[in-house]
Amino acid sequence: MNETVYAHARLVLPDEVRQGHLVVRDGRIAEIGEGRAPRSALDMAGDYLLPGLVELHTDHVEGHLYPRPHVQWNAFAAVTAYDAQIAASGITTVFDSLRVWPDKRAVGMDGDAPLLAETIAQASRSGLMRAEHHVHLRCEVAADGVVEDAQALMETIDVRLVSLMDHTPGQRQFLTEEKFRSYYKKKSGMTDAEMDVIVADRLNAHANHARPNRARLVALARTRGIVLASHDDATDAHVAEAIEDGVAIAEFPTTTGAAAGSHGAGIRVLMGAPNVVRGGSHTGNVAAGDLARAGVLDILSSDYVPGSLLLAAFALPRMAPAISLPEAVAMVSANPADAAGLADRGRLAPGRRADFLRVADAGPAPVARMVWREGERIA
């Protein structure tokens, strides 16, 4: 029997923060006790112990593969460096968001999903990954060939989550063409003439492909038991479409109305942790803090900054006083685990996987000092 006791800790449990100790036995949480540990233990010096963080939507790995425009890094080195950053941020389960968006003419659209998926799988099989990795496909419904590309990936890797995305000018995140132009011109440095071509192509692709592709992707996911997420819902019609399609997660709704509609329908609302940390959306959409105060926020995602999950969990109770620390921590652990169908993790409770982290909160921001996955220290 392999047993370790962690004592003198502030345990963030589902309903309370308790001074006590945690017993880990053979990779599982065996006991949770109050007060002094009954036997030899590791002293946590009053730090917090939190359940391991669960990340459902991060495309951060692509930045490791392409650290500069048109500069491709060694894929194996890229994914292992990404994994190290994920683990050091307290994330023990991560859904790597790989884009399926076959548009070679548009800036930043080629995410090399097959290469990244196979490399992550190879590193995982070799026992070299710290966190547990799952595949999340971000599928652009208006792109010609997206269904075939997604299906090819599903036949070779274990896809657990599919996002239905539409970045067409005039749709969802970009409800006006001008908003689309402003965002991508700033991101890409394109001229007006170049942007005219992109806008025309996108509008044409949406008219020809968006509706049938979405239906086919939904059917593929249902057949394979893959969790579905909608992306950037903005209107009541978007919410109704998500309900009809059996969507489980509403990723980054852009309006309060869409978030409230999804939450009321039992669809878990996911927002960006950077939105919480910064105090608002960098694209000018609804603030996550407003949704938290309205009681319609369920899950946080680190999106493009892995360390933001921990920061947001501790910031949210100050931003929305009705939310307790255990409730905020659940948004980065139990709630995403439940949404993804991972019932064995996400909480500090007997019988759950011993995925947890030690957090110091004595400085200007919380710090993940140690991280364990299934009882083994990974950071």
C-alpha positions in Angstrom: 0.0 0.0 0.0 1.4 3.4 -1.1 0.2 6.1 1.3 1.0 9.7 1.8 -0.5 12.2 4.3 -0.6 15.9 3.6 -1.2 17.9 6.8 -1.7 21.4 8.1 -3.6 22.4 4.9 -6.6 24.5 4.0 -8.6 22.0 2.1 -10.9 23.4 -0.6 -13.8 20.9 -0.4 -17.0 21.1 -2.5 -18.9 23.0 0.2 -16.3 24.5 2.5 -12.7 25.3 3.2 -11.5 23.1 6.1 -8.3 23.2 8.1 -7.1 19.6 8.1 -5.3 16.8 6.3 -5.6 14.7 3.1 -4.6 11.0 2.9 -3.7 9.7 -0.6 -3.5 5.9 -1.1 -2.6 4.2 -4.3 -3.4 7.2 -6.5 -6.8 7.9 -4.9 -8.0 10.2 -2.1 -8.5 7.8 0.8 -9.4 10.1 3.7 -10.1 13.7 4.5 -9.6 14.7 8.1 -10.0 17.7 10.3 -7.2 19.2 12.5 -3.9 17.4 13.3 -2.9 14.4 11.1 -3.0 11.1 13.0 0.3 9.9 11.7 3.5 11.0 10.0 2.7 13.6 7.3 4.1 16.2 4.9 3.5 19.7 6.3 1.7 22.0 3.8 2.4 25.0 6.1 -1.1 26.3 5.9 -1.3 26.5 2.1 -4.4 25.6 0.2 -5.0 22.2 -1.3 -7.3 22.3 -4.4 -8.6 19.7 -6.7 -6.6 19.4 -9.9 -7.7 22.0 -12.5 -9.6 20.7 -15.6 -9.1 22.7 -18.8 -11.7 22.2 -21.6 -10.6 24.8 -24.2 -7.0 25.9 -24.8 -5.4 26.4 -28.1 -2.2 27.5 -26.3 -0.3 24.5 -27.8 -0.4 26.1 -31.2 1.8 28.9 -30.0 4.5 26.4 -29.0 4.4 24.8 -32.4 4.6 28.2 -34.1 6.5 30.5 -31.7 6.8 33.1 -34.5 4.8 33.6 -37.7 5.9 31.0 -40.3 8.4 29.4 -37.8 7.5 25.8 -37.0 9.2 24.3 -34.0 10.1 20.7 -33.4 6.6 19.2 -32.7 7.7 16.8 -29.9 9.6 19.6 -28.1 6.6 21.9 -28.6 4.0 19.7 -27.0 6.2 18.6 -24.1 7.1 22.3 -23.3 3.3 23.1 -23.5 2.5 20.2 -21.2 5.1 21.4 -18.7 3.5 24.8 -18.6 0.0 23.3 -18.3 1.1 21.1 -15.3 2.9 24.0 -13.6 -0.3 26.0 -13.8 -2.1 23.4 -11.7 -4.0 21.8 -14.7 -4.0 18.0 -14.3 -6.5 17.3 -17.1 -6.5 19.2 -20.3 -8.5 19.1 -23.5 -6.1 20.3 -26.2 -8.1 22.4 -28.6 -7.0 21.7 -32.2 -8.5 23.7 -35.0 -10.1 22.0 -37.9 -10.4 25.0 -40.2 -9.2 24.2 -43.7 -8.6 27.7 -45.0 -4.9 28.1 -46.1 -5.4 31.6 -47.3 -6.5 33.1 -44.0 -4.0 34.1 -41.4 -3.6 31.7 -38.4 -6.1 29.1 -39.7 -3.7 26.2 -40.2 -3.3 24.6 -36.7 -1.7 21.4 -37.9 -4.3 19.3 -36.0 -3.1 15.9 -37.3 0.5 16.6 -36.4 -0.3 17.9 -32.9 -2.8 15.1 -32.2 -0.3 12.4 -33.1 2.6 14.0 -31.3 0.6 14.5 -28.1 -0.6 10.9 -28.3 3.0 9.7 -28.9 4.3 11.7 -25.9 1.5 10.4 -23.7 2.1 6.7 -24.7 5.8 7.2 -23.8 4.8 8.4 -20.3 6.4 11.8 -20.9 3.4 14.0 -20.4 2.7 15.4 -16.9 -1.0 16.2 -17.4 -3.7 13.9 -18.8 -4.4 15.0 -22.3 -7.7 14.7 -24.4 -8.5 15.9 -27.8 -10.9 18.8 -28.5 -11.6 19.6 -32.1 -12.6 23.2 -32.9 -14.5 22.9 -36.1 -15.3 25.9 -38.4 -18.7 24.9 -39.8 -18.4 27.3 -42.8 -15.2 25.7 -44.0 -15.3 23.5 -47.1 -13.9 20.1 -46.1 -14.2 20.5 -42.3 -16.4 17.4 -41.9 -14.0 15.2 -43.8 -11.0 16.5 -41.9 -12.8 16.1 -38.5 -14.0 12.6 -39.4 -10.4 11.5 -40.4 -9.1 12.7 -37.1 -11.9 10.9 -35.2 -10.9 7.6 -36.9 -7.3 7.8 -35.7 -7.5 9.6 -32.3 -9.8 9.6 -29.3 -11.8 12.8 -29.7 -13.7 13.7 -26.6 -15.1 17.2 -27.4 -16.2 19.1 -30.5 -16.8 22.8 -30.8 -19.1 24.1 -33.5 -17.6 27.5 -34.5 -18.5 30.1 -37.1 -16.2 33.1 -37.5 -18.0 34.5 -40.6 -18.4 38.3 -40.8 -21.8 39.1 -39.5 -22.1 36.0 -37.3 -21.7 35.3 -33.6 -18.4 36.9 -32.3 -18.4 39.2 -35.3 -22.1 40.4 -35.5 -21.0 43.2 -37.9 -18.6 43.0 -40.8 -16.7 46.0 -39.5 -16.0 44.2 -36.2 -14.5 41.3 -38.2 -12.4 43.6 -40.3 -11.1 45.5 -37.4 -10.1 42.4 -35.4 -8.3 40.6 -38.2 -6.7 43.6 -39.7 -5.1 44.3 -36.3 -4.1 40.7 -35.9 -2.8 40.1 -39.5 -1.7 43.5 -40.8 -3.7 42.8 -44.0 -4.5 45.6 -46.4 -8.1 46.6 -47.1 -7.9 44.9 -50.5 -6.7 41.7 -49.0 -9.4 41.9 -46.4 -12.0 42.4 -49.1 -11.0 39.0 -50.6 -11.2 37.2 -47.2 -14.6 38.7 -46.3 -16.0 37.7 -49.7 -14.6 34.2 -49.4 -16.0 33.8 -45.9 -19.5 35.0 -46.8 -19.6 32.7 -49.8 -18.3 29.7 -47.8 -20.9 30.4 -45.1 -23.8 30.5 -47.6 -22.6 27.2 -49.2 -21.4 25.1 -46.2 -22.4 26.3 -42.8 -25.8 24.7 -42.4 -25.1 21.2 -43.9 -21.6 21.0 -42.2 -23.1 21.8 -38.8 -25.7 19.1 -39.2 -23.1 16.5 -40.3 -20.7 17.4 -37.5 -23.6 17.1 -34.9 -24.5 13.7 -36.4 -20.8 12.5 -36.2 -20.5 13.6 -32.6 -23.8 11.9 -31.6 -22.8 8.6 -33.3 -19.5 8.6 -31.5 -20.7 9.8 -28.1 -18.6 13.0 -28.3 -19.6 16.0 -26.1 -20.7 19.0 -28.2 -20.0 22.6 -27.5 -21.4 25.7 -29.3 -19.1 28.7 -29.7 -19.7 32.4 -29.4 -23.5 32.2 -29.2 -25.0 35.7 -29.4 -28.7 35.4 -29.9 -31.8 33.5 -28.8 -31.7 31.7 -32.2 -28.2 30.5 -31.5 -29.3 29.1 -28.1 -32.3 27.4 -29.7 -30.1 25.8 -32.3 -27.7 24.6 -29.5 -30.6 23.1 -27.6 -31.8 21.3 -30.7 -28.3 19.9 -31.4 -27.9 18.5 -27.9 -25.0 20.9 -27.0 -23.7 20.4 -23.5 -21.4 23.5 -23.2 -21.8 27.1 -24.4 -18.3 28.4 -25.0 -17.7 32.1 -24.7 -21.3 33.4 -25.3 -20.9 37.0 -26.4 -24.1 38.5 -24.8 -25.8 38.2 -21.4 -29.0 37.0 -23.1 -27.3 34.1 -24.8 -25.5 33.1 -21.6 -28.7 33.3 -19.6 -30.6 31.3 -22.2 -28.0 28.6 -22.3 -27.7 28.4 -18.5 -31.5 28.2 -18.1 -31.6 25.4 -20.6 -29.1 23.3 -18.7 -26.2 24.0 -21.0 -23.1 24.9 -19.0 -21.8 28.3 -19.8 -18.0 28.5 -20.2 -16.1 31.8 -20.2 -12.5 32.8 -20.4 -10.5 33.0 -17.2 -8.4 35.8 -18.8 -11.7 37.7 -19.1 -12.1 37.5 -15.3 -8.4 38.4 -14.6 -8.5 41.4 -17.0 -11.9 42.5 -15.8 -13.5 42.2 -19.3 -13.4 40.8 -22.8 -10.4 41.8 -25.0 -12.8 41.8 -28.0 -15.5 44.0 -26.4 -18.0 41.2 -25.7 -19.8 40.5 -22.4 -17.6 40.4 -19.3 -17.3 37.1 -17.4 -17.7 39.0 -14.1 -21.1 40.3 -15.2 -22.2 36.7 -15.9 -20.9 35.5 -12.6 -22.8 38.2 -10.7 -25.9 37.3 -12.7 -25.5 33.6 -11.6 -25.2 32.2 -15.1 -21.4 31.3 -15.2 -20.6 27.6 -14.8 -17.1 26.9 -16.1 -13.9 28.9 -16.7 -11.3 28.1 -19.4 -7.7 29.4 -19.5 -8.1 29.8 -23.3 -4.7 31.4 -24.2 -3.1 31.8 -20.7 -2.8 28.5 -18.8 -2.0 30.3 -15.5 -5.2 32.3 -15.7 -7.4 29.4 -14.3 -5.9 29.6 -10.8 -5.8 33.4 -10.8 -9.5 33.6 -11.8 -10.6 31.1 -9.2 -9.2 33.2 -6.5 -10.3 36.5 -8.1 -13.9 35.5 -8.7 -15.1 35.6 -5.0 -13.9 39.2 -4.8 -15.5 40.1 -8.1 -18.8 38.4 -7.3 -19.2 38.2 -3.5 -22.1 35.7 -3.7 -19.7 33.2 -5.1 -17.6 31.3 -2.5 -14.1 30.1 -3.0 -15.3 26.4 -3.2 -17.9 27.5 -5.8 -15.2 29.4 -7.8 -12.8 26.4 -7.6 -15.6 24.1 -8.9 -15.7 26.2 -12.0 -12.1 25.2 -12.8 -12.4 21.6 -11.5 -15.6 19.8 -10.8 -17.9 21.6 -13.3 -15.6 21.1 -16.4 -15.0 17.5 -15.3 -18.7 16.8 -15.0 -19.4 18.5 -18.4 -16.8 16.3 -20.1 -18.1 13.1 -18.4 -15.1 12.6 -16.1 -16.7 11.5 -12.9 -13.6 10.3 -11.2 -11.9 13.7 -10.6 -12.6 17.4 -10.0 -13.2 17.2 -6.2 -11.3 16.6 -3.0 -13.4 13.6 -1.8 -12.7 10.0 -0.8 -12.6 7.7 -3.8 -11.7 10.4 -6.3 -8.4 10.5 -8.2 -5.7 12.1 -6.2 -5.3 15.1 -8.7 -4.6 18.1 -6.5 -2.4 21.1 -6.1 -0.8 23.1 -3.3 -1.5 26.8 -3.6 0.2 29.7 -1.7 -1.9 32.8 -1.5 0.4 35.1 0.5 1.5 37.5 -2.3 -0.2 39.6 -4.9 -1.4 36.5 -6.8 -1.9 32.8 -5.9 0.9 30.5 -6.8 0.8 26.8 -7.6 3.7 25.5 -5.5 3.2 21.7 -6.1 0.9 19.7 -8.4 0.0 16.0 -8.2 -1.8 13.7 -10.7 -3.0 10.3 -9.4 -0.9 10.8 -6.3 2.4 11.4 -8.3 3.9 14.8 -8.2 4.1 16.3 -11.7 5.1 19.9 -10.9 
